[in-house]
Amino acid sequence: MNAVIHWLAMPVEHRAERSTQPALKYDVPNAVIIHGRRIAYVGLADSKVAERLLEYPDVEILSAEKRRRSEPLPGTPMTWEMLESQIPLLGTGHRQKGAVGLGDVISSLTRRARIPECGSCARRRTGLNRITVWGWWRTRKLQLQPEG
C-alpha cells in the first residue's frame, strides 16, 4: 500500500541566535523538511495534518510542476522521489522492540555536536540501522539446554 505524500510550502521563523537553524512556523510531526531561507518544503503522509496546515493562509501545496523545476537539496544527488520514499517510514520504530541501531546512535551524537544531517547522512543512518547495537539479545530465540 503506497501512502499519498503531501508536499507543502511553509514559512520559517529565524531565531535571535545566528547559529541556530531556522524553525518551522507551525508544528509538523513525522515529516521530511527541507529548509530554505524563507520557505521550507514539508513532505508528510498524514492527510489530516496536511489539511490542518493548509488552513493557515501562508501554507500552500507545493505543486508537482514546481518540484520538477527545482532540486530539493541543491548540490546533492537527492531527488524528490528519494525523499518521498523516506516519509512513510517516519514514526515507525525499529523492527525489534527496544532495539537501537548504529545509525541512530551516530545521528544522535552528530545532532548533539550541532552537525546538520544531509540526505546522504539520512541514507547512511538507514543503512547502519541494520546493525543493532542495543537490544540485540531480544532477537535471539531461547534454546532449551538438554538435561544432564
C-alpha positions as CSV (number, residue, x, y, z in Angstrom):
1,M,0.0,0.0,0.0
2,N,1.5,3.3,-1.1
3,A,0.9,6.3,1.1
4,V,-0.1,9.6,-0.5
5,I,2.6,12.1,0.1
6,H,1.6,15.7,0.6
7,W,4.3,18.4,-0.2
8,L,3.6,21.8,1.4
9,A,5.5,25.1,1.2
10,M,5.6,26.7,4.7
11,P,7.3,29.9,6.1
12,V,10.2,29.6,8.5
13,E,11.0,31.8,11.5
14,H,14.5,33.0,12.2
15,R,15.6,32.9,15.8
16,A,17.6,35.6,17.5
17,E,20.7,33.4,17.7
18,R,22.5,33.4,14.3
19,S,24.0,29.9,14.8
20,T,20.7,28.1,15.0
21,Q,18.8,26.8,12.0
22,P,15.5,28.5,11.1
23,A,12.5,26.8,12.6
24,L,9.1,26.0,11.0
25,K,6.4,28.5,11.8
26,Y,4.0,25.7,12.6
27,D,4.5,22.3,14.3
28,V,4.7,19.4,11.9
29,P,5.1,15.8,13.2
30,N,6.7,13.0,11.2
31,A,7.7,14.9,8.1
32,V,10.6,15.4,5.8
33,I,11.6,19.0,6.0
34,I,13.8,20.9,3.5
35,H,14.8,24.3,5.0
36,G,15.3,27.3,2.8
37,R,16.0,30.9,3.8
38,R,12.3,32.0,3.9
39,I,10.4,28.9,3.0
40,A,10.6,25.2,4.0
41,Y,9.3,22.4,1.9
42,V,7.5,19.8,4.1
43,G,6.6,16.3,2.9
44,L,4.2,14.2,5.0
45,A,1.9,11.2,4.6
46,D,-0.7,12.2,7.2
47,S,-3.7,13.7,5.3
48,K,-5.3,15.1,8.5
49,V,-2.1,17.0,9.4
50,A,-1.8,18.3,5.8
51,E,-5.4,19.6,5.9
52,R,-4.8,21.2,9.3
53,L,-1.7,23.0,8.0
54,L,-3.4,24.2,4.8
55,E,-5.9,26.1,6.9
56,Y,-3.1,28.6,7.6
57,P,-3.1,31.4,4.9
58,D,0.7,31.2,4.4
59,V,0.9,27.5,3.8
60,E,0.3,26.2,0.3
61,I,0.6,23.0,-1.7
62,L,3.9,22.5,-3.5
63,S,2.9,21.6,-7.0
64,A,4.4,18.8,-9.0
65,E,5.5,21.4,-11.6
66,K,7.5,23.4,-9.1
67,R,9.1,20.2,-7.7
68,R,10.0,19.2,-11.2
69,R,11.7,22.5,-11.9
70,S,13.8,22.5,-8.7
71,E,16.1,20.1,-6.9
72,P,15.3,19.5,-3.2
73,L,18.8,19.9,-1.9
74,P,21.0,21.9,-4.4
75,G,24.4,20.3,-4.8
76,T,23.4,16.8,-3.6
77,P,22.2,13.8,-5.6
78,M,19.0,13.6,-3.5
79,T,15.8,13.6,-5.6
80,W,12.2,14.2,-4.6
81,E,11.4,10.5,-5.1
82,M,14.2,9.5,-2.7
83,L,12.7,11.9,-0.1
84,E,9.2,10.6,-0.7
85,S,10.4,7.0,-0.1
86,Q,11.5,8.0,3.4
87,I,8.3,9.7,4.5
88,P,6.2,6.5,5.1
89,L,9.0,5.2,7.4
90,L,8.9,8.2,9.7
91,G,7.5,7.5,13.1
92,T,8.0,3.8,12.8
93,G,10.3,2.2,15.3
94,H,13.0,-0.4,14.8
95,R,12.0,-3.9,13.8
96,Q,12.8,-5.2,17.3
97,K,11.1,-3.7,20.3
98,G,13.6,-1.7,22.4
99,A,16.4,-2.1,19.8
100,V,18.7,0.8,18.9
101,G,20.5,0.9,15.6
102,L,24.1,2.1,14.9
103,G,22.8,4.7,12.6
104,D,20.6,6.3,15.3
105,V,23.5,6.3,17.7
106,I,25.7,8.2,15.3
107,S,22.9,10.5,14.3
108,S,22.3,11.3,17.9
109,L,25.9,12.1,18.5
110,T,26.2,14.4,15.4
111,R,23.0,16.2,16.3
112,R,24.4,16.9,19.8
113,A,27.5,18.2,18.1
114,R,25.2,20.5,16.1
115,I,26.2,18.9,12.8
116,P,23.2,19.1,10.4
117,E,22.1,15.9,8.7
118,C,22.1,15.9,4.9
119,G,20.4,13.5,2.5
120,S,23.5,11.3,2.3
121,C,23.6,11.1,6.1
122,A,20.0,10.0,6.3
123,R,20.6,7.2,3.8
124,R,23.7,6.2,5.7
125,R,21.7,6.2,9.0
126,T,19.1,4.0,7.5
127,G,21.7,1.5,6.3
128,L,23.6,1.5,9.5
129,N,20.4,0.9,11.5
130,R,20.5,-2.7,10.2
131,I,23.3,-3.1,12.8
132,T,21.7,-3.3,16.2
133,V,23.9,-2.0,19.0
134,W,21.4,-2.2,21.9
135,G,18.7,-4.9,22.3
136,W,20.3,-7.5,20.0
137,W,19.7,-10.2,22.7
138,R,16.0,-9.7,22.3
139,T,16.0,-11.2,18.8
140,R,17.7,-14.5,19.8
141,K,15.4,-17.4,20.3
142,L,15.5,-19.2,23.6
143,Q,17.1,-22.6,23.4
144,L,16.5,-25.2,26.0
145,Q,19.6,-26.9,27.3
146,P,19.5,-30.7,27.4
147,E,19.2,-32.2,30.8
148,G,22.2,-33.9,32.1
